[in-house]
Structures are given as C-alpha cells and as structure tokens.
Amino acid sequence: VNGIEISSMKIDSKVTSRFAHNVITSQAVNRGNVHKEVVFDVELPKTAFITSFSMTIDGVTYPGNIKEKEVAKKQYEKAVSQGQTAGLVKASGRKTEKFTVSVNIAAGSKVTFELTYEELLKRQLGKYEMFIKVKPKQLVKNFEIEVNIFEPQGISELEAEGTFITNDLQNIIRKTFSGKKGYISFKPTLDEQRICANCSQSLLDGDLTVRYDVKRTAPDSLQIVNGYFVHFFAPTNLPKLSKNVIFVIDISGSMAGREIQQTREALLKILDDIKHDDFFNFVLFGSEVHTWKETLIKATPENLDEARKFVRGIDTEGMTNLHGGLMRGIDMLNAAHEGNLVPERSASIIIMLTDGQPNVGISNTGEIQALVKKAIEGKYPLYNLGFGYGVDYNFLEKMAVENKGLARRIYPDSDSALQLQGFYDEVSNPKLMDVELNYPENEISDLTKNNFKHFYDGSEIVVAGRFIDPNQNSLTVDVKGEGPDDTLSFTTQQDAEQTAKAFQEQEYIFGDYIERLWAYLTIEQLLEKRISATGEEKKNLTAEILDLSLKYKFVTPLTSMVVTKPEDYDNQAGIADKPTEGICIFTHSILMLFFSNSFYSSFPTALLPSYMYAPNPTWYTSVDGDPHFIISVPQKEDAICFNINENPGAVLNLITDPVTGIIVNGELIGDKRANNDSKIQNTYFGKLGITNKHLDLRLMVTPEKITIQNGDEKTGFTWLDSVSLQQEGFTLIINRKKNLVFSMGSGVSFVIVLHQVWKKHPLHQDFLGLYTLDSGKLSKQTHGLLGQFFHPIDFTILEIHPGSDPRKPDATMIVKNKELTVTRGWQKDYRKDPKNGIDIPCWFVHNNGAGLIDGVHTDYIVSSLF
C-alpha cells in the first residue's frame, strides 16, 4: 500500500495461570524510491498494561524506557518548543484502545516494531476470555497468531471464534488442548486472506476471541513461586443463594425513543431469568420518583406477569431526579431487611441505569455520593450503568466503587438491550456473601484485596501477595463465606515444590510471572481505590502506584514510555485514538506513551501546545459573529465550534424547551455588500426573540432597541439606557451600549451582546451575540441549534496532523458515533470585551456543523421570530 509492504506480522500470546504475556511483532519494508511513512497501528485490550515497545531500523534497535510522567514531560516540552507535534493513544472500541506510531524510513529500508503488553484474564460467566484485534489493513505475506495456554489445574474447554472468520478460514484455525496445555494457531496464506480472488483487499478485519476454562477438582488453586503466591477461588456446586434486586431506572426525557425501548426489552428478558424465590422491585425517576410496588415483591409467576405489564408501560417524562430515585431504592431495600420482608441470608443489590446527570432535587454530585454512601453503609453493592456518552461517568464510577460495586458503560448501539441483559447475567447468580480469604498475618505482606461482598457463579476471586520471608515455601489459607443456610469454610494448603512440579514445562514461563501477576493486580486495585480517594490518602496511593509501575515497567496513568530515536529519520506525529484513557506522543527525538483520565482535563497544561489551551476558561454555550457557535464541553476543558451559513432574512431556532416553554429564535441580517457582489455575503444576528409561553412573556432585541411584552403590557428601551428591572417571572438588566442580561422563572439567563461598528463603515452593520448561562435549568427535552448542546456531549480527538494553516492542525473527531474532519482554531468570546473579544480555542466542525448537529442546519429554519 503506497509503496509500503508489511512483510510479516505475528501475535504471540503466552498465558500462564490466567496471566497473559502478549508480543506483537510487525515488519514493514519501503519498496518505493523515496522516504515513506510507515505506521504501526494495533488495538489492545483496555485492561492491559503495555510493558515494552521498540523499533528496529536497518538492524539498529531503539528500545523504550518507562519513566515517571514528570520526567518525560521535560523532554516533551523541549520537543514542542522546537515545533514538533503530538498524538494520542485512545480507546477505539468497547474493549480496546489503539496504539499507533508512525516513522518515515528511507527507500529500500525496513523497520520492525515490537510491542509487549500483559493482562490478567478475568473469569465471567464460566470462562476466561482473551480478545485479539485482527486488522493488518493489507495482505501480509507472513501473518500468524499463536496462543499457548498453560494451566496447572488442567484445561476443561477451549474455543476460538472470529468475527471475520468465514467457513473457509474456519478450517485454518488450529485448536488443541490436553491436560494442562492449550494451543491455538491461525496462519492464513496470502490467497486465504483475500476478500475475493486476485484482489488486494484483506478479509482480516475483526475480532478473534479465545475462551477457555480450567478443571476444578477443588474449590480453589494456590501457587507459590519465588516468595510470591497467587490464590484462585471459584468453588462449584454451591447451593443457590436467593437475591433481592432493586432496578433504579432513569425515565427522563432524554431517554425517549430507542433508549427507553431497549431498556424495556432488557428488563423483559431479565424478568424471564429471575428465580421464583428472588425478591425485586422497580424505581423510576424523571422529575418525580415512581415505584412499581411499595416494597420488594417475591418473584412468583403472578407477580412476574404483573411486572411485565408494568415494564411494557414504562415511558419517559421530565428531568433527572437521580438522587431521589436512588435514595428511594436504598430506603426500600433497607426497610425490607429491617422488616424481615426478605430472607435473612439473601444477597441484595441495586442496579441503576441512567443516561444523564442529576438536575432535579439534589444535583450536587459530591453531596449525592456522601448521602448514598451513608444510606447503604456497606451492606450491599451498587452497580451503576451509564447509558451513552452524556452521563457523568466519573461520578457514577466513584459512587459505585465507594459502595462495593462497579460502573459499566452501556454503548448506544443496536445491541444495547443485550448489553444490559449481559451485565445482569454476570450478577444474577450470587453463591456466597461476605467472602473472606484469611492468610497468616505473620507470614504475608502486601496482600491484594481479600474480602468480597459477593461471589457470583461463573466468576473467580483472585488474591495475591508476597511472603515476609522470601524463602518460605508453604502456605495455609482459610476461606469463609455466608451461604443460604450457614457459613461455609474452605481450607487449602500448598507448597512451592507442588507448584514447581506443575510447572515442569518451562517454555510456558515468562519471567517471574506470579510476581508480575501480583504487581498487575495490586496496581489495578490501587487505581480503583484512588478513584474515590482524596487528600493525603490519594497522595499516598499515587506514590505507591508510581513506584510499582516503574519497578515492573508497566505503562499506567502515572508513567510514560520514552523511545529515543536518531535525528536521521525524519518522522511525523504518532497518532492514535481513545475517548478517555491515554496519550502517546511521538516527536523527532522521542516517543512517549501517557495514560490519563482525559486528554484535556488530566493532561498537564504545560505540555499542551499553545493553540490547544486557554487559561481559566469560563464554560458557556453561545452564538455570535457570522454566526459562529461555541459549544463548551467542561469535562474535557475544551470546546467545539461551527458556523451556520444562511441567507439574510432567515430565522434560526436556537433554543426550544417544551417543558419550561422557553423559545429563542434569531433573524439573520447581511452586510452592506450589494446583492450582485460575487463574494459570499457575511451574515449576523440582527434580531433575537426570547419567548416564555408559560408566562406569556416576549423579549425582542435589535441593535437599535429592546422591547419586552409581559401579557398585554409592552415596554421599550434603547441601548443608551441603563436599566435594572425586576418583575414577577423575569429580570432585565441593560448595561448601557454593551450588553443585557435577561433571566426568567426557571433560573436560566441569557446575555445578549451589542456589537457596534463605525456608522460609516462601508461593509459591516451593528449586530448581536447570544450567550447562555445556567442552561442546566432547562429540561432534558431542550433542543435547537444551541439547545441540543445543553445536554452533555462527549467526543474523541485522534490523528492530529498539520493542516493548510500551520497554526491550525486538522484532526479526526469521533462524536455521536461519527468520524468528522475538524480543525483546531479560535472563536471570539465577546462577553467581557464586545469590541475585541477574547480568543477561545475550539475544534471547528465544517459544513454547517454537519455530523455534529442533529439533522441538517436547514431543519432549524422557522417562519418568524415568535
């Protein structure tokens, strides 16, 4: 492709006791007669940590080094000061994140990339899963995937399936397992890779998933190697434990349409799986909170039939009283236990589904977290499912972690109902409560988490630690858990010699795998704990994670990878994509891999090129100028902007809220250029109209006058007036010849800025700009060119590269499941300086906001200002 041939690509995976060590090696050759860019582009599981990366160019290897982020930052700042560019590593799908590096190599030269990553495979629904993304983007002469699995307990089943596997390719997958060993191989020839005979397109574009389980003659397995141990606990044939589940469902207006339909579908499927001795109930929250029943109800056939009728009738209404809905569910569960309405030995859980952010009742997320934690008191786990990208996922995750649960994002695709049902399946069969794994305190240090609220059927509990005496070679473990009838106890003994006998096949061992497994699990759990930590605790956790990340060479949120390269090879930015988890920077002299919570919110601003950063921005949503829209995205500390190009006289609907009755429209005027001028005519807002239908209130603003009509009473002002008017339902403040502030009953405020030009200016006319404040006071049903962006919006920026203007790079934006080409630029904020404005950096969406706005811009043209 373009003179670059990928001569070989190999994915070599070794799995030992659930811990996977994966090496991806790719070799490319420049067959052209000039320098060419070679791209190494792979997708990795989100749960993996990269441990090494290297490039070999013409026989010389340039290895990567893991460093603390602050140390690497100084090298990056130097590179940026020399005009070199940056790129990102960001997640490309539900399960993966993408790592991409590009380098220019000479004609006839070759480069070999090698990337290593490790992860602990987790057991869900009875199987361990390894996910391998297969996407070489061209035919590869030597393509190979090889997976070797070694499990001391023995392998009970092994399967491999690929989304790209045809009937012909199915025969190419080799799969064998016997005793402790499993093997999978996939080596298609060039012809077998082709999508059609004699064509150059590759079939290899999809996911290869490996699933397996181990034999279980005992409830657990204990392994000891070189002063470290790992303990796997997954008992089978346990008696069933009944459960009590509260479903707390968001029915606010933003859930209307496909979201609520998929929620109903998922709940109906879940009702089919609820056991007859379980207890359950539904809590629905919009602006108000509704329940199906006043208390938890036993899942009798009659009650399940009644519940199905209730679910089919669930519909959307109002805003998002998240606190009220969640507290009602908690109170109901507490009352059921206190009143002995549910079995004493039963597992209770709360599952909340929401697509928005709290905006009715208590809306401060910190206050909600504290109240929820106090109400639950550690008695049962809270599982938060965030539907789509508009939720405050960090808030949901923090609240779940604080209450012994977890958060999961439900992606707004056609299979959302299956995603919801799949999560329920994972937690639908609790087997034990209050599980404690006890190890001799005088023998063990640095133990990972060893107590768990629930053990679910098909899952596995993993605990690792190290011995105080590194020469100790035996261990006794006692496990206790509450079953449906009594306390169950398990005792396991193991010594290092037994482990050594199980691991006589040394080719399956990669270094001190149990020590690395312990480090991986420790870092993973410390990162989770850090989510809800504050102050000194967070500082100590950060130091501990950083120390382990550097020692074991894991690229984590606190470390960076640096690869030093010779100046002889000119190269461009290494680019990749992921909505939240990391950044990769590749310059003329260095490659760095950063992981952080968000590119713009967590990345040190000192590292951002000046065109990507504005100090202390105040977040708002506005339309001004010709007319250009600025959409703030506070969680990213960034903004999106777009222009609307329409003829003078057109009236655009900016905001419509059917709940509060507020409508804002704007009429365009043109400049003084003659209509037959061949140049494109500039347009501005010459009139703005704000209506509140519920209050029978209208405000019309032009550059000459301001008119407010309250019922039958009409009052007029000019921009030469200084006015502070407060009446029932509204407030109007006019700052002479500058701006006005108009607030209404719901609490939402609008700032209208007056732009005055020289009266004899040959081209421009006076015009208006509109800025919204407190837009959260409007309902979730608010829409319009501006109004649709009062709901949270998420986006991902990837593939940043030079544009036609060297100051304004282009990039690809992932927003609303679409890929858009955007340009980094500025728009003016005129609130404080109506004459000159303040530059606000933003990602500019071309073609009238196509792909960003709902529908097309002409959908928002209305017949008149009111």
Summary of the structure (lengths in Angstrom):
residues: 866
radius of gyration: 30.3
end to end distance: 57.1
largest distance: 95.0
contacts: 2925
relative contact order: 0.11
helix: 20%
strand: 42%
